[in-house]
Amino acid sequence: MKEQRCAKWIFSAVFSVALGLMSAIGQDLDASKRAIDDFVKQAELKFESSKAGFVLKSKLAETFSYSMKGNDVEVLSVRYRNRDADHEEEYFFQAGKLVYATERQAPVGGGGPDWSGVYYFKNGKLLDHATNGHGKSELDSWDPEDEVFRMSRKRMKQLRDHLKKRNLR
């Protein structure tokens, strides 16, 4: 009997500590996301008033828009259409590091539901993400962290190549 009470007390104590840790982690996640959201709001306001842009002509006409903070890209937006859907990608960088990204795919001619994703990053890692609709996020093989980092690097390289050609950077 005494051993059962002791075991219950230990279980209760361990459960309470675990619950407290989970709560603290959740609060840290929420605080990090709020800080990123605040940064994104400010960057979007600046982006709308100071963006520059160009069209990259390849198989698709990709429209790039970007804004700088000093020598660093702060916001990079890419829009294009393939035969099936309109695509939008936005990347937000703080001190040269990816902190937030969004993407959206809307079927051409309203032929189905949109798909979208929102991604939060901290210290080079995916902090949190959410997707809406039917799309690549339903595949077991989909790795949002890898894909968003890979695409942001590709887009940044395309922007830098363009700026070098134009002698703007």
N, C-alpha and C positions, 0 to 999 in steps of 0.2 A: 504494500500500500504506500509506504513511504517512498519507495523507488518510483512508483507511478506518479506521485505528486512531483517528485524531483524531475522526472522525465517530462512531465507536462510543463513545468516551470522553465526547463531548458528549451523546450520546443517554443514556448511562448516568447522567451527572450530572443531566441534566434529569429523567429518570425518578425518580431518587432524591429529588430535591427535591420533585417532585409527590407522590410516595408519602408523604414526610414531612408535607407540608401536609395531605393527605387524612387521615392518621393524627391529626394535631393537631386538625383539624376534627371528626373522629369522637370524640376524647376530650373536646372542648369540648361537643359534643352530649350525650354520656353524662353529663358532670358537670352540665350544665344540667338534664337530665331527672332526675337523682338529687336535686338540690336541690328541684325542683318536687315530686317524689314525697314527699320528707320534709315539705315544707310541707303537701301534701294529707293525709298521714297525721295530722298534728297538727290540721289544720282539721276533718277528719272526726270525730276524737275529741271535739272541742269541739262540733261540730254535733250529734252524737248526744245530748249532755247539755244543750244550750242552745237547741235550735231552736224557732222559732215558726212558725206556719203559718196558712193560710186556704185556702178553696176559691173560685176565681174561676168564677162561673157565666156561661157564654156558651153557644155551641153545644155545647161540651164542658165537663164539670166538671173543671177543672184544679186539682190540689192543689199548692199552693206551700208549700215549707218553706224556711226561711232562718235564717242566724245572722249576727250582726254582730260586728265588732271595732271598738269605738268607734263612730263614725258611718258606717263603711263596711260594706257587705255583704261577708262573707267566703265564704259558701257559699249558693248558690241552687239549689234542686231543684224540678223540676216533673214531675208525673206525671198522665197522662190516658189515656183509652181512646177510640179512635174505633171505627167498626164492624168494622175489620179487625185492629187490633193495640193492645196496651198500649204506651205510650211513656213513656220516662224520660229526663230531661235533667238534668245536674248541671253547675254552673259554679262554679269556684273563683277568687276574686279576691284578689290580694295588693296592698295599698296602692292599691286601687281599679282595678287592671288585671287583665284576664283572663289567667290563667296555665295553666289546665287545664280541660278539659271532657270529659264523657262523654255518650253517648246510646245508647239501646237501644230496639229495637222487637221485641216478641214477639207473634207471631200469636195472636189470641184462640182459645182452645180447643186450643192446640198444633198449629194447622194449618200447620205448616212450620217452617223453622229461624229462629232469632233473627238479628237483624242488630245489630251494635254498632260504636261508634267511640270512640276515645280520642284526645284532641288536646292537644298541648303548645304553649304560646305563650310568647314572650319578646320584650319591647320592641315589643309590638303586631303581631307577625308570627307566623305558624304556624311553629313550630320543627320539629315532627314529628307524625305521626299514624299510626294503624293502625286498620283496620276488619276486621270478621270477619262472614262470612255474605253472603248475597245481598241487595242493596238498592241505594240511590241511589249508593253509591260505585262501582258498575259503569258508571254513565253517564259518557260523555266530557265532558258539560257540567257535571258536578258540581265545584264549587269549595269545598272544605271550609273554607278560611280565611274566605271571604266568608260562607258560610252560618252557620258557628258564631258569628262576630262579630255578624252580623245578628240571629240568634236570641237571643244573650245580651243585646243591647241591647233587643230587644223584651221579653224576660222582666224585665229590670231596670226598664224603664218600667212594666210592669204592676205590679211590686212597689212601686215608688215611688208610683204612682197610688193603690194600695190603702192604703199607709201615710199618704198625705195625707188620704184620706177618713176614715181612722180617727184622724187627728190624732196619729199616732205618730212623725212625722218632720218 
